[in-house]
């Protein structure tokens, strides 16, 4: 095809917002704060356990500084997407940033592990409002023909944030007190709030249906029970009845959620979307690729520091190849999809991820560190070629007014 056939003026007028690329930059900064916070804490856990340098947190308390964030974030993500569609995505993005900034400040000056766990839960609540708002605003300010490129930049920011979190955390821990890994969020969030108020337009569903309170409530309860069961089983083992009760209860509530949504007059989520293989496959692929990336980042932080003896900063720097791959390949994935098709691009991305995970399985105590860097780079390339086309497949199945869901 020629440029005349594929350019933004081909056949239709440009329907994107005039400041869409500037808006994307603001949204990416807001997103980076959230994603970085998912991994920045990993390099600080050892210091938080030290009573002289940190809070003297026990192993269980350390796990819950991570898990309190995850539990609230996972439980509220869908609910905030629905509320943003109905009451305004920019409004909920601002609410999320305010909560996230306040919780970051509280985390930085927590005096004991219990305070830190509570503050981290509040951070998860803010993050749950921020993440869906950024993606749904992108869908509304960009023309569908440019949306693939924009989502590529968005996805690159997700991968970049996951990788530079340990580097940022390592640098701050070597030069400042442990609370600096949270305090650094505050000025970034403040700048983001100002820029969003000035640049980002409000958008919402122009014809909102009745709020599906029952459906939203069931989604929150089901997700919280399921995630809690998995977390508790990971901490204390899966042989206890309470773990399986939580998991089974969560699955049962989510099954009730599906039953309710199929019969509700105004469902918050049209579960029939999962009959579309583009939607269901893309959702599954995104879940797998994040499972791999965040699991590797968490595990490798401990391996590199406790087993290989690296400092937090050195461990973080070793993960930079993952970030470099994301930064370079994710924005270019839309061009790859146009040339080879989304199935081929996603398949190659997943294959590269399998190669990197397979290589990590065979790491030994004397494996050269450059090998670890190469494996991180391969995984980054894989994720960069999966996230954008998979996310675009999800977003293309929904109208703009329902993008937050």
C-alpha positions as CSV (number, residue, x, y, z in Angstrom):
1,X,0.0,0.0,0.0
2,X,1.1,3.6,-0.6
3,X,1.2,6.3,2.1
4,X,-1.8,7.9,0.4
5,X,-3.9,4.9,1.1
6,X,-2.9,4.4,4.7
7,X,-2.4,7.9,6.0
8,X,-4.7,9.7,8.4
9,X,-6.5,11.4,5.6
10,X,-7.3,8.2,3.7
11,X,-11.0,8.1,3.0
12,X,-12.0,9.8,6.3
13,X,-11.3,13.0,8.2
14,X,-9.1,12.8,11.2
15,X,-11.3,12.4,14.3
16,X,-8.6,12.6,17.0
17,X,-8.1,15.4,19.5
18,X,-5.8,18.2,18.2
19,X,-3.5,17.8,21.3
20,X,-3.7,14.0,21.4
21,X,0.1,13.3,21.4
22,X,0.7,15.8,24.2
23,X,-2.2,14.3,26.1
24,X,-0.6,10.8,25.5
25,X,2.7,12.1,27.1
26,X,0.8,13.3,30.2
27,X,-1.0,10.0,30.5
28,X,2.2,8.0,30.1
29,X,3.8,10.0,33.0
30,X,0.8,9.2,35.2
31,X,0.9,5.6,34.2
32,X,4.7,5.3,34.8
33,X,4.3,6.3,38.5
34,X,1.8,3.4,39.0
35,X,3.8,0.8,37.2
36,X,7.2,1.8,38.7
37,X,5.6,1.4,42.2
38,X,4.8,-2.2,41.4
39,X,8.5,-3.1,41.1
40,X,10.4,-0.4,43.0
41,X,9.5,-1.9,46.4
42,X,11.1,-5.3,45.4
43,X,14.7,-3.9,45.9
44,X,13.8,-2.3,49.2
45,X,12.4,-5.3,51.1
46,X,15.7,-6.3,52.5
47,X,16.2,-2.8,54.0
48,X,12.7,-2.6,55.3
49,X,13.4,-5.8,57.3
50,X,16.5,-4.2,58.9
51,X,15.5,-2.5,62.2
52,X,18.4,-0.1,61.9
53,X,17.9,1.1,58.4
54,X,14.2,0.3,57.9
55,X,11.2,-0.7,60.0
56,X,12.3,-4.1,61.2
57,X,9.4,-5.7,59.3
58,X,8.8,-9.5,59.6
59,X,8.6,-11.7,56.6
60,X,4.8,-11.8,56.8
61,X,4.7,-8.0,57.1
62,X,7.1,-7.6,54.1
63,X,4.8,-9.8,52.0
64,X,1.8,-7.7,52.9
65,X,3.5,-4.5,52.0
66,X,3.4,-5.9,48.5
67,X,0.1,-7.8,48.8
68,X,-2.0,-5.1,50.3
69,X,-1.4,-3.0,47.2
70,X,-2.1,-6.0,44.8
71,X,-5.2,-7.0,46.6
72,X,-6.9,-3.6,46.5
73,X,-5.7,-2.9,43.0
74,X,-7.0,-6.1,41.5
75,X,-10.3,-5.9,43.4
76,X,-11.1,-2.3,42.4
77,X,-9.7,-2.1,38.9
78,X,-12.9,-3.2,37.0
79,X,-15.1,-1.1,39.3
80,X,-13.2,2.1,38.6
81,X,-13.3,1.4,34.9
82,X,-17.1,1.2,35.0
83,X,-17.4,4.4,37.2
84,X,-15.0,6.3,34.9
85,X,-17.1,5.5,31.9
86,X,-20.2,6.8,33.7
87,X,-19.0,9.8,35.7
88,X,-16.0,11.0,33.8
89,X,-12.6,9.4,33.0
90,X,-10.6,12.5,33.7
91,X,-12.4,13.0,37.0
92,X,-11.4,9.5,38.1
93,X,-7.9,9.8,36.8
94,X,-7.5,12.9,39.0
95,X,-9.1,11.2,42.0
96,X,-6.7,8.3,41.5
97,X,-3.7,10.5,41.4
98,X,-4.7,12.4,44.5
99,X,-5.2,9.1,46.4
100,X,-1.9,7.8,45.1
101,X,0.0,10.9,46.0
102,X,-1.4,11.1,49.5
103,X,-0.7,7.4,50.1
104,X,2.8,7.8,48.8
105,X,3.5,10.5,51.3
106,X,2.0,8.4,54.1
107,X,4.1,5.4,53.0
108,X,7.3,7.5,53.0
109,X,6.8,8.6,56.6
110,X,5.3,5.3,58.0
111,X,6.6,4.6,61.5
112,X,5.9,0.9,61.5
113,X,5.1,-1.9,59.2
114,X,1.3,-1.7,59.9
115,X,1.2,1.9,58.8
116,X,3.1,1.1,55.6
117,X,0.7,-1.8,54.8
118,X,-2.3,0.5,55.2
119,X,-0.8,3.2,53.1
120,X,0.1,0.7,50.4
121,X,-3.5,-0.5,50.3
122,X,-4.6,3.2,49.7
123,X,-2.0,3.4,46.9
124,X,-3.6,0.3,45.3
125,X,-6.9,2.1,45.4
126,X,-5.5,5.1,43.6
127,X,-3.7,2.9,41.1
128,X,-6.9,1.1,40.3
129,X,-8.5,4.4,39.3
130,X,-5.5,5.6,37.3
131,X,-4.8,2.6,35.0
132,X,-8.1,2.1,33.2
133,X,-8.6,5.9,32.9
134,X,-5.3,6.3,31.0
135,X,-6.2,3.6,28.4
136,X,-9.8,4.7,28.0
137,X,-8.8,8.3,27.5
138,X,-6.4,7.2,24.8
139,X,-9.2,5.4,23.0
140,X,-11.3,8.6,23.1
141,X,-8.7,11.2,22.0
142,X,-7.1,9.1,19.2
143,X,-8.6,8.2,15.8
144,X,-8.9,4.4,15.5
145,X,-6.3,4.5,12.7
146,X,-3.8,6.0,15.1
147,X,-4.8,4.1,18.2
148,X,-2.5,1.2,17.5
149,X,0.6,3.5,17.6
150,X,-0.7,5.3,20.7
151,X,-1.3,2.0,22.5
152,X,2.1,0.9,21.5
153,X,3.6,3.9,23.3
154,X,1.3,3.2,26.3
155,X,2.4,-0.5,26.4
156,X,6.0,0.5,26.1
157,X,5.5,2.7,29.2
158,X,4.1,-0.2,31.1
159,X,7.1,-2.4,30.3
160,X,9.6,0.5,30.8
161,X,8.1,1.3,34.2
162,X,8.3,-2.4,35.3
163,X,12.0,-2.4,34.5
164,X,13.2,1.0,35.7
165,X,11.5,0.6,39.0
166,X,14.3,-1.5,40.5
167,X,16.9,0.9,39.0
168,X,15.2,3.9,40.5
169,X,14.7,2.1,43.8
170,X,18.3,1.0,43.9
171,X,19.6,4.5,43.2
172,X,17.4,6.1,45.9
173,X,18.2,3.5,48.5
174,X,22.0,4.0,48.0
175,X,21.7,7.8,48.4
176,X,18.7,8.5,50.6
177,X,16.5,6.9,53.3
178,X,14.1,4.0,52.4
179,X,11.0,6.4,52.3
180,X,12.5,8.2,49.3
181,X,11.2,5.3,47.0
182,X,7.7,6.5,47.9
183,X,8.3,10.2,48.4
184,X,9.6,10.5,44.8
185,X,6.0,9.9,43.6
186,X,4.7,13.1,45.2
187,X,6.2,15.8,42.9
188,X,5.5,13.7,39.8
189,X,1.9,13.2,40.8
190,X,1.5,16.9,41.6
191,X,2.8,17.8,38.2
192,X,0.6,15.2,36.6
193,X,-2.5,16.6,38.3
194,X,-1.8,20.1,37.0
195,X,-1.1,19.0,33.4
196,X,-4.2,16.8,33.3
197,X,-6.4,19.7,34.5
198,X,-5.0,21.9,31.8
199,X,-4.6,19.5,28.8
200,X,-6.8,16.4,29.1
201,X,-10.5,16.7,28.0
202,X,-13.2,15.1,30.0
203,X,-15.0,12.1,28.4
204,X,-17.7,9.8,29.5
205,X,-20.4,7.6,28.1
206,X,-22.8,10.1,26.5
207,X,-25.8,7.8,27.1
208,X,-25.0,6.1,30.4
209,X,-27.2,3.2,31.4
210,X,-28.3,2.5,34.9
211,X,-25.4,1.8,37.2
212,X,-25.1,-2.0,37.7
213,X,-24.4,-1.8,41.4
214,X,-24.9,-5.5,41.9
215,X,-22.6,-6.4,39.1
216,X,-19.8,-4.1,40.3
217,X,-20.2,-5.3,43.9
218,X,-20.0,-8.9,42.8
219,X,-16.9,-8.2,40.8
220,X,-15.1,-6.6,43.7
221,X,-16.0,-9.3,46.2
222,X,-15.1,-12.1,43.8
223,X,-11.8,-10.7,42.8
224,X,-10.8,-9.8,46.4
225,X,-11.6,-13.3,47.6
226,X,-9.8,-15.0,44.7
227,X,-6.6,-12.8,45.0
228,X,-6.6,-13.1,48.7
229,X,-6.7,-16.9,48.5
230,X,-3.9,-17.1,46.0
231,X,-1.7,-14.6,48.1
232,X,-2.4,-16.5,51.4
233,X,-1.7,-19.8,49.8
234,X,1.6,-18.5,48.4
235,X,2.6,-17.3,51.9
236,X,1.5,-20.2,54.1
237,X,0.9,-23.1,51.7
238,X,-2.1,-24.4,49.9
239,X,-2.8,-27.2,52.4
240,X,-5.1,-25.0,54.7
241,X,-8.9,-25.0,54.3
242,X,-9.1,-21.2,54.6
243,X,-7.1,-20.8,51.4
244,X,-9.3,-23.1,49.3
245,X,-12.4,-21.6,50.9
246,X,-11.3,-18.1,49.7
247,X,-10.4,-19.3,46.2
248,X,-13.5,-21.4,45.8
249,X,-15.6,-18.5,47.2
250,X,-14.0,-16.1,44.8
251,X,-14.6,-18.3,41.8
252,X,-18.2,-18.9,42.9
253,X,-18.9,-15.2,43.3
254,X,-17.3,-14.5,39.9
255,X,-19.5,-17.2,38.4
256,X,-22.5,-15.5,40.0
257,X,-21.2,-12.2,38.5
258,X,-21.2,-13.8,35.0
259,X,-24.8,-15.2,35.6
260,X,-26.0,-11.8,36.7
261,X,-24.3,-9.9,33.8
262,X,-25.9,-12.2,31.3
263,X,-29.4,-11.4,32.6
264,X,-29.0,-7.8,33.8
265,X,-30.9,-5.2,31.7
266,X,-27.8,-2.8,31.9
267,X,-24.8,-5.0,32.6
268,X,-21.5,-3.3,33.6
269,X,-19.7,-5.9,31.4
270,X,-21.2,-7.6,28.4
271,X,-19.8,-11.1,29.1
272,X,-20.8,-12.2,25.6
273,X,-17.6,-10.4,24.5
274,X,-15.7,-13.4,25.5
275,X,-17.3,-15.4,22.7
276,X,-15.2,-13.2,20.3
277,X,-11.9,-15.0,20.0
278,X,-10.1,-11.6,19.4
279,X,-11.2,-10.4,22.8
280,X,-10.9,-13.6,24.9
281,X,-7.5,-14.6,23.4
282,X,-6.1,-11.1,23.7
283,X,-7.2,-10.9,27.4
284,X,-5.6,-14.3,28.1
285,X,-2.3,-13.3,26.3
286,X,-2.1,-10.0,28.3
287,X,-2.6,-11.9,31.6
288,X,0.2,-14.4,30.7
289,X,2.7,-11.8,29.6
290,X,2.2,-9.7,32.7
291,X,2.4,-12.9,34.9
292,X,5.7,-13.7,33.3
293,X,7.2,-10.2,33.5
294,X,6.2,-9.3,37.1
295,X,7.0,-12.7,38.4
296,X,10.5,-12.6,36.9
297,X,11.1,-9.1,38.2
298,X,10.1,-10.1,41.7
299,X,12.1,-13.3,41.8
300,X,15.2,-11.9,40.1
301,X,15.5,-9.0,42.6
302,X,16.0,-11.5,45.4
303,X,18.2,-13.8,43.4
304,X,20.6,-11.0,42.2
305,X,20.9,-9.4,45.7
306,X,20.8,-12.3,48.1
307,X,22.4,-15.0,46.0
308,X,24.7,-13.1,43.6
309,X,25.5,-10.4,46.1
310,X,24.7,-7.3,44.0
311,X,23.6,-4.0,45.5
312,X,20.0,-2.8,44.9
313,X,21.3,-0.4,42.2
314,X,23.4,-3.0,40.5
315,X,20.5,-5.4,40.4
316,X,18.3,-2.7,39.0
317,X,20.8,-1.8,36.3
318,X,21.0,-5.4,35.2
319,X,17.2,-5.2,34.4
320,X,17.6,-2.2,32.1
321,X,17.9,-4.3,28.9
322,X,14.2,-5.2,29.5
323,X,13.4,-1.5,29.6
324,X,15.5,-0.7,26.5
325,X,13.7,-3.4,24.5
326,X,10.3,-2.0,25.6
327,X,11.3,1.6,24.7
328,X,12.5,0.6,21.3
329,X,10.2,-2.1,20.1
330,X,6.8,-1.3,21.6
331,X,6.1,1.9,19.7
332,X,7.2,0.1,16.5
333,X,4.8,-2.8,17.0
334,X,2.0,-1.1,15.1
335,X,4.1,-1.1,11.9
336,X,5.0,-4.7,12.5
337,X,1.3,-5.6,12.8
338,X,0.5,-3.7,9.5
339,X,3.2,-5.7,7.7
340,X,2.8,-9.2,9.2
341,X,-0.6,-9.2,11.0
342,X,-1.4,-9.3,14.7
343,X,-1.4,-13.1,15.0
344,X,2.2,-13.4,13.7
345,X,3.5,-10.6,15.8
346,X,1.9,-11.9,19.0
347,X,3.1,-15.4,18.3
348,X,6.7,-14.3,17.8
349,X,6.5,-12.2,21.0
350,X,5.2,-15.1,23.0
351,X,7.9,-17.3,21.5
352,X,10.6,-14.9,22.6
353,X,9.1,-14.8,26.1
354,X,9.2,-18.6,26.3
355,X,12.9,-18.5,25.1
356,X,13.8,-16.0,27.9
357,X,12.0,-17.9,30.6
358,X,13.5,-21.1,29.5
359,X,17.0,-19.5,29.7
360,X,16.3,-18.3,33.2
361,X,15.4,-21.8,34.3
362,X,19.0,-22.9,33.6
363,X,20.7,-20.0,35.5
364,X,23.5,-21.2,37.8
365,X,25.5,-19.5,40.6
366,X,28.4,-19.0,38.2
367,X,26.3,-17.9,35.1
368,X,27.9,-14.7,33.7
369,X,25.7,-11.7,34.4
370,X,25.7,-10.6,30.8
371,X,23.7,-13.7,30.1
372,X,21.0,-12.5,32.5
373,X,21.0,-9.1,30.7
374,X,20.5,-10.8,27.3
375,X,17.6,-12.9,28.7
376,X,16.0,-9.8,30.1
377,X,16.4,-8.1,26.7
378,X,14.8,-11.0,24.9
379,X,11.9,-11.0,27.3
380,X,11.5,-7.3,26.8
381,X,11.3,-7.7,23.0
382,X,8.7,-10.4,23.4
383,X,6.5,-8.4,25.7
384,X,6.9,-5.3,23.5
385,X,5.5,-7.3,20.5
386,X,2.6,-8.8,22.5
387,X,1.2,-6.0,24.6
388,X,0.3,-3.4,21.9
389,X,-1.5,-5.7,19.4
390,X,-3.3,-7.6,22.2
391,X,-4.4,-4.4,23.9
392,X,-5.6,-3.0,20.6
393,X,-7.6,-6.1,19.9
394,X,-9.4,-5.7,23.3
395,X,-10.1,-2.0,22.7
396,X,-11.3,-2.5,19.1
397,X,-14.1,-4.8,20.3
398,X,-15.7,-2.0,22.4
399,X,-17.2,1.4,21.4
400,X,-15.3,4.5,22.6
401,X,-18.0,5.3,25.2
402,X,-17.4,1.9,26.9
403,X,-13.6,2.0,26.8
404,X,-13.1,2.1,30.6
405,X,-14.7,-1.4,31.0
